[in-house]
Amino acid sequence: MNMSSVKKYTVIVTGMAVALAACGGPKMSKYASKTNLGKKAHYDVNRSTINKNGKGFTLDVDKLAQSPKRVALVSFYTDDPGISKVTGTAMTGKTFTTTNEGETSAKSYADFFYNASIENLKKSFADNGMTLLVPSEFLNTSDKRSYYNDFVVKHSTLNKVGGALAKFMKRLGNAGTTLECKVPADGFVLTDLNKNHEMSDAKKRSLKRNGGVGQYDDKMIECIGYDLCKKLEVDAVIVVVNSQLCDKNIIRDRHYMAAVSMYMFGPNPQPLTEGKKDNMFYSKGLFYSGYRMAFKKGLRMDPKAKGDEATKELADNNKKAYTNMILAIASKMADDVKKS
């Protein structure tokens, strides 16, 4: 991102009352000098790989003829599940309030982190023999553009039920409150990986684990790993999710990075056994890999910065920190799908 982009980001954020007082919690900018974050990135999809008959939902790399060469980055988005706070007591009656950062802020951060990291991310994939394509590169026909712009992720019934239950729990005591907020960066569609929304920890500004992405969501895995890949004519697709939280109070908003995640999907290299019509547990699309770097305490993204120079330094350090995080994930992902 150039200098003018940094200034634009600053105007958007400070205009939303986000230039805040110093906070004692961990700051994202501190990760600007941490270039070896691999140990913080944990595998985040089902470890049970496909069987000899091709059934299953996660790739066995030995079944691939070659490593993916053309990989499309199909979605890069902010996911804010909201922070739920409780006021009152059992005697007076409890009120549950769930708030998030809102679409304007979520969009600003999605654009900021995408622009900060994309060139380094493309280079990382290239160093591992893969070409990472962005929408302006893989949407090279009108048919592809139409399909991509209209693409909506399908989800299994079980995943939808889990999502409905999560929403119900958040609404208890405050049915009118805003809940989740998911917004992609410019040029991307929202490839929503999970209807079974994560629950946040309001004290730690962190997220509670939900058991991994897509554990029981065969429809999501197939429509992204097969339908989308085939239509875009690529070997695999990638989705990046930045899980953020916003702690609101009367005076100001405080924004936190709770987790950075990246997931790769692609076609099943093993066709269903000839003559078999029973598709149970067989998916034409698979998880190829997926990692999540979650933080025990959310990383403050917008501590107080006095003056233009300090504000620019903070933005630069946040860019470096995010790049360190996403590159650590990309390195582990490349190791997963690389053929010897």
C-alpha positions in Angstrom: 0.0 0.0 0.0 1.4 3.4 -0.9 1.6 6.5 1.3 -1.7 7.9 0.1 -3.4 4.6 0.9 -2.0 4.7 4.4 -3.4 8.2 4.9 -6.8 7.1 3.6 -6.8 4.3 6.0 -6.0 6.6 8.9 -8.8 9.0 8.0 -11.3 6.2 7.8 -10.3 4.7 11.1 -9.8 7.8 13.2 -13.0 9.2 11.7 -14.8 6.3 13.3 -13.3 7.2 16.7 -10.7 4.4 16.7 -7.6 6.4 17.6 -7.6 5.2 21.2 -6.0 5.4 24.6 -3.2 3.1 25.3 -4.2 -0.4 26.2 -2.3 -2.8 28.4 -3.1 -5.8 26.2 -0.9 -7.3 23.5 -0.5 -5.1 20.4 -0.5 -6.4 16.8 2.4 -4.0 15.9 4.7 -6.0 18.2 4.6 -8.9 15.7 6.3 -6.7 13.1 9.7 -8.2 14.0 8.5 -11.8 14.5 9.3 -13.5 11.2 9.1 -17.1 12.5 5.5 -17.7 13.5 5.1 -21.2 12.1 4.5 -22.7 15.5 1.5 -20.4 16.1 -0.3 -21.7 12.9 -2.3 -24.9 13.6 -4.0 -27.2 11.2 -7.6 -26.4 11.2 -9.5 -29.0 9.1 -10.3 -32.7 9.4 -7.2 -34.8 9.5 -9.0 -37.9 8.2 -7.8 -38.0 4.5 -9.6 -39.6 1.6 -9.6 -43.4 1.4 -8.5 -45.6 -1.4 -12.0 -45.4 -2.9 -11.8 -41.6 -2.9 -14.3 -41.1 -0.1 -13.6 -38.5 2.5 -13.2 -34.7 2.6 -9.5 -34.0 3.1 -6.7 -34.5 0.6 -4.1 -37.2 0.8 -1.3 -35.5 -1.1 0.0 -38.8 -2.3 -3.1 -39.1 -4.5 -2.2 -35.9 -6.4 -0.5 -36.3 -9.8 1.3 -33.0 -9.2 1.2 -30.0 -6.9 -1.4 -27.4 -7.7 0.1 -24.9 -10.2 -2.6 -22.3 -10.7 -4.2 -21.3 -7.4 -7.0 -18.7 -7.2 -7.4 -16.4 -4.2 -11.2 -16.3 -4.3 -12.0 -14.5 -1.1 -10.2 -12.3 1.5 -12.5 -11.1 4.2 -13.0 -9.8 7.7 -15.2 -11.9 10.0 -16.4 -10.3 13.2 -18.7 -12.6 15.1 -19.3 -9.9 17.7 -18.6 -9.5 21.4 -21.4 -10.3 23.8 -21.6 -8.6 27.1 -23.8 -9.2 30.1 -25.2 -6.4 32.3 -27.4 -6.7 35.3 -27.7 -9.6 37.9 -30.0 -12.5 38.5 -31.9 -10.3 40.9 -32.4 -7.3 38.6 -32.5 -9.3 35.4 -29.7 -9.8 32.9 -29.3 -8.1 29.5 -27.1 -9.6 26.8 -25.7 -7.2 24.2 -23.8 -8.3 21.1 -21.9 -5.7 19.1 -19.3 -5.7 16.2 -17.2 -3.2 14.4 -19.7 -2.6 11.5 -19.2 -3.0 7.8 -17.3 0.2 7.2 -14.5 -0.6 9.6 -14.5 -4.3 8.6 -14.1 -3.3 4.9 -11.3 -0.9 5.7 -9.3 -3.5 7.6 -9.9 -6.2 4.8 -8.6 -3.7 2.2 -5.7 -2.7 4.4 -4.4 -6.2 5.2 -4.9 -7.4 1.6 -2.9 -4.6 0.1 -0.3 -5.0 2.8 0.4 -8.6 2.1 -0.6 -9.7 -1.4 2.7 -9.1 -3.2 4.6 -11.0 -0.6 2.0 -13.7 -0.5 2.2 -14.2 -4.3 6.0 -14.4 -4.1 5.7 -17.0 -1.3 3.5 -19.2 -3.5 5.8 -18.7 -6.5 8.8 -19.8 -4.5 7.0 -23.1 -3.9 6.1 -23.6 -7.6 2.6 -22.2 -7.5 1.1 -19.1 -9.2 -1.4 -17.3 -6.9 -4.0 -15.5 -9.0 -6.2 -12.6 -7.8 -9.6 -11.9 -9.3 -8.3 -9.5 -12.0 -6.1 -12.4 -13.2 -8.5 -15.4 -13.0 -11.7 -13.6 -14.1 -10.6 -13.5 -17.8 -13.9 -14.3 -19.4 -17.4 -12.9 -19.0 -18.7 -16.3 -18.0 -16.2 -16.6 -15.2 -17.0 -13.1 -14.0 -20.7 -13.8 -13.9 -20.3 -17.1 -12.1 -17.9 -15.7 -9.6 -19.9 -12.6 -8.8 -23.1 -14.7 -8.3 -21.3 -17.4 -6.4 -22.9 -18.3 -3.0 -21.5 -21.1 -0.8 -23.8 -24.0 -0.2 -23.9 -25.4 3.4 -25.0 -28.7 4.9 -28.1 -28.8 7.0 -26.1 -29.6 10.1 -23.9 -26.5 9.6 -27.0 -24.3 9.2 -28.5 -25.7 12.3 -25.4 -25.0 14.3 -25.4 -21.4 12.9 -29.0 -20.9 13.9 -28.3 -22.1 17.4 -25.3 -19.8 17.8 -27.5 -16.8 16.7 -30.3 -17.9 19.1 -27.8 -17.9 22.0 -26.5 -14.5 21.1 -30.0 -13.0 20.8 -31.1 -14.2 24.3 -32.1 -11.1 26.2 -31.5 -8.7 23.3 -33.3 -9.8 20.1 -32.7 -6.5 18.3 -28.9 -6.5 18.6 -26.5 -6.7 15.6 -24.7 -10.0 15.4 -22.1 -11.2 12.8 -20.3 -9.0 10.3 -18.5 -10.4 7.3 -17.1 -8.2 4.6 -14.6 -8.9 1.8 -11.9 -6.7 0.4 -12.4 -4.8 -2.8 -12.8 -7.0 -5.9 -13.7 -10.2 -3.9 -17.0 -12.0 -3.2 -17.7 -13.3 0.3 -17.0 -17.0 0.3 -18.6 -17.7 3.6 -16.9 -20.8 5.1 -18.9 -21.2 8.2 -22.6 -20.7 9.2 -21.8 -22.2 12.6 -20.5 -18.9 14.0 -17.7 -18.7 16.5 -18.4 -17.4 20.0 -16.1 -14.7 21.4 -14.5 -14.2 24.8 -15.3 -10.6 25.7 -12.6 -10.4 28.4 -9.8 -11.7 26.3 -11.1 -10.3 23.0 -10.4 -13.7 21.5 -12.4 -16.5 19.9 -13.4 -19.9 21.3 -12.7 -22.8 19.1 -15.5 -24.2 17.0 -13.9 -27.5 16.2 -12.4 -26.5 12.9 -13.8 -25.2 9.6 -16.2 -27.5 7.6 -16.0 -30.5 9.8 -19.6 -31.5 9.0 -20.1 -29.3 5.9 -19.8 -31.6 2.8 -21.7 -29.2 0.6 -19.4 -26.3 1.3 -16.3 -28.4 0.6 -17.6 -29.7 -2.7 -19.0 -26.4 -4.1 -15.7 -24.6 -3.4 -13.3 -27.4 -4.0 -14.9 -28.7 -7.2 -17.6 -26.4 -8.7 -15.6 -23.1 -8.2 -12.3 -24.6 -9.2 -13.7 -26.2 -12.4 -15.5 -23.0 -13.4 -12.5 -20.8 -12.9 -10.2 -23.4 -14.5 -7.6 -23.5 -11.7 -6.0 -26.3 -9.8 -7.0 -25.1 -6.3 -8.6 -22.1 -4.6 -7.8 -20.2 -1.4 -9.8 -18.3 1.1 -8.3 -16.0 3.7 -10.3 -15.1 6.8 -9.3 -12.4 9.3 -11.3 -12.9 12.5 -11.6 -9.6 14.3 -13.4 -8.2 17.4 -14.4 -4.7 18.4 -14.8 -3.8 22.0 -17.3 -0.8 22.1 -17.8 1.6 25.0 -19.3 5.0 25.4 -16.2 6.9 24.4 -14.5 4.8 21.7 -14.2 1.6 19.8 -11.1 -0.7 20.2 -10.3 -3.2 17.4 -8.5 -6.6 17.9 -7.1 -9.3 15.6 -8.3 -12.6 17.1 -7.1 -15.0 14.4 -5.7 -15.2 10.9 -6.7 -18.2 8.8 -6.2 -19.6 5.3 -7.8 -22.6 3.6 -7.1 -24.3 0.3 -9.7 -26.4 -1.6 -9.4 -28.4 -4.8 -10.9 -31.2 -6.9 -10.8 -34.8 -5.6 -8.0 -36.5 -7.6 -9.7 -39.9 -7.2 -12.9 -40.4 -9.2 -15.7 -42.4 -7.6 -15.2 -46.1 -8.3 -16.7 -47.1 -11.6 -20.2 -48.3 -11.4 -20.7 -46.9 -7.9 -23.8 -44.7 -7.5 -23.8 -44.3 -3.8 -22.1 -40.9 -3.2 -22.3 -41.1 0.6 -19.0 -39.7 2.0 -17.6 -39.1 -1.5 -17.0 -35.5 -2.4 -15.9 -34.2 -5.8 -14.1 -31.4 -3.9 -11.8 -31.6 -1.0 -10.0 -29.6 1.7 -6.4 -29.5 0.5 -5.0 -27.7 3.5 -6.0 -25.2 6.2 -4.3 -23.3 9.0 -5.5 -20.9 11.7 -3.3 -18.6 13.8 -5.3 -17.7 16.8 -4.2 -15.6 19.7 -5.1 -16.3 23.4 -5.7 -12.6 23.8 -6.8 -10.4 20.9 -4.1 -8.2 19.4 -4.9 -4.5 19.6 -4.7 -3.0 16.1 -5.4 0.6 17.0 -3.7 1.8 20.1 -3.2 5.5 20.5 -0.7 7.1 18.1 0.3 10.7 18.6 0.8 12.6 15.4 1.1 11.7 11.8 4.6 10.1 12.1 3.5 7.8 14.9 0.3 6.9 13.1 2.2 6.0 9.9 4.7 3.9 12.0 1.8 2.0 13.6 0.3 1.3 10.2 3.6 0.2 8.8 4.2 -2.2 11.7 0.7 -3.6 11.5 1.3 -4.3 7.8 4.6 -6.1 8.6 3.0 -8.0 11.4 0.1 -9.2 9.3 2.5 -10.2 6.5 4.6 -12.2 8.9 1.4 -14.1 10.0 0.0 -14.9 6.6 3.4 -15.9 5.2 3.9 -18.4 8.1 0.6 -20.0 7.2 1.3 -20.0 3.5 4.7 -21.8 4.1 3.0 -24.6 6.1 0.2 -24.9 3.5 2.8 -25.2 0.7 4.5 -28.0 2.6 1.2 -29.8 2.8 0.5 -29.9 -1.0 4.0 -30.0 -2.4 4.9 -33.1 -4.3 8.5 -34.4 -4.0 
